[in-house]
Amino acid sequence: MAEARAPQKSLPKINKVDQAYWEGAAAGKLLLQKCKSCGKVQFFPRVACVDCFGELDWIESKGTGKVHTFTLVRVPRNPAFKEEVPIYYINVILDEGVIMESRLVGDSKEKVKLGDRVKVFFQETHNPSIKLPCFELAN
Amino acid sequence: MRRKKVCFVGYGSTEYSRKSEASVLWYYAEAIRDALRQTGLHKKDIRGLSITTQVSPDYSPHVAEQLGLEVDWVLNGDYGGGGGVMSVRRAADAIECGHIDVAVLVGGNSFDRSNPTQRQLEYQRGNFVDVYGYGGPNSLMALIQRLHMDQYGTTLEQIGKIAIAQRENAVNNPQALFREPMSMQDYLNSRMISDPIRLFDCVMPCSGAECVVLAAEERARQITDKPVYLVTDAEISHYQVANMLPDKTTFGMKVVGERIFSEVKHKDIDLLEIYDDYPIAVMIQIEDLGFCKKGEGGKFVDAHDLTYKGDFPVNTGGGELSVGQAGLAGGFLHVVEALRQLRGEADGHQVKKAERALVTGIGWLNYGRNLGTTSALVMERR
């Protein structure tokens, strides 16, 4: 059966370390981590503070930032994404001062320039309990 | 018998549980926290890490990234039950040589089966990068190339000159998979893979292997009449890992270069074998190693001849870009080519004055930054 063997778009393998992050995303919240000892804010989900090894709390990001750099993916690693090419893969600097890898979506994405302001957009996936934090150009 | 005394200065231990399903990462962190409390050391004092586990298998450099550790020494302590003692031996070797002062060696396990097939790269790559439909390392390097071009005015022609010079070096190299000369038009017109990275920016994966043999000096002269001396070497992994506003266009090779060139001079290097997963990576390494200022790599490439006949020979056999990348043999290709050059065995692409070579090794594109591992060595024919 061709459908059973067709590649599927990549989904996160949710685990103990990032479970809270994905629960937040499903509820429309972009979560970062903040150190209980030194206050450092960091991303991607980890088990310890990258500055002092302290324990971490989850905090909600405003979800705003700017495009630090981008690429137009013509040959995705996962062939299931072929129909969406070119994919606007980006690095965002969130206003909390943290770099994040993501994707630019929305009708105006072709106009993207370095430094453009962006806002988080939670994209639905083929798993109803998983949403991906992406970004759209903000006016 | 060791030449320098090495000591155990502390330890850390977690509770043991039959029922807990906390992640193995959490257990590593807890054991390390325990040791930090006991010794009074700060996280930043840890510049060496070894991980021994049967959980993934776990790759120590990836664990280092997850734990936010920028390290000068990293080891996969994968020796089964011998891992505890054998990682001690290897850490002691590094301490004895003066590569590091403090190393943390961790062994751990978890019954967490929520993700039995989670690979070590999926600490970040699977869940926070791949889900967006990226194009593999080609896309991650493309992010860096775009920044370099925007911030420093680097042009495609300057980047392309590196690929073209290396191809010229490959023309007379029988091992090379690509031996047809490349023109600038060929480079610029090659298929776009992940804008601005093109097909001719990418290596061709292939099968193959390389190996090197090392021995102490006394033994070396019994084995060969062409011994090549290891003059100096340095590494750093996950440079800038804890900086949430990193400079993506500067690699850890900057720190490596400072260490290497505190012992040798730039002008004493006759040829360079620079890990070339992409031409832009070669250019950035030339900058970071201090051959020119940050951002001036394009001007440098314009002003020099990078072929084996030129004044700044780089990747004298064609590099991985023209020879091919046999997986992780790629890191060895440059060491072997440097040895060929220094022993005068590079028929057809021999650099005339080949007494001292610099070789670099880099690995993985990490999250939001650039290279996971960066390293270099200088070798010299005596």
Interface residues (C-beta under 8 A of the other chain):
Chain A: K9 S10 L11 P12 K13 I14 N15 K16 V17 D18 K40 V41 Q42 F43 F44 R46 V47 A48 C49 V50 D51 C52 F53 H68 T69 F70 T71 L72 V73 R74 V75 P76 R77 N78 F81 E84 P86 I87 Y89 I90 N91 I93 G97 V98 I99 M100 E101 S102 R103 L114 L132 C134
Chain B: E21 A22 S23 L25 W26 Y28 A29 I32 R33 L36 H42 K43 Q66 L67 G68 D112 S114 N115 T117 Q118 E122 Y123 Q124 G126 N127 F128 V129 D130 V131 Y132 G133 Y134 G135 G136 N138 S139 A142 L143 I144 R146 L147 D150 R191 M192 I193 S194 D195 P196 I197 V241 A242 M244 L245 P246 K248 Y367 G368 R369
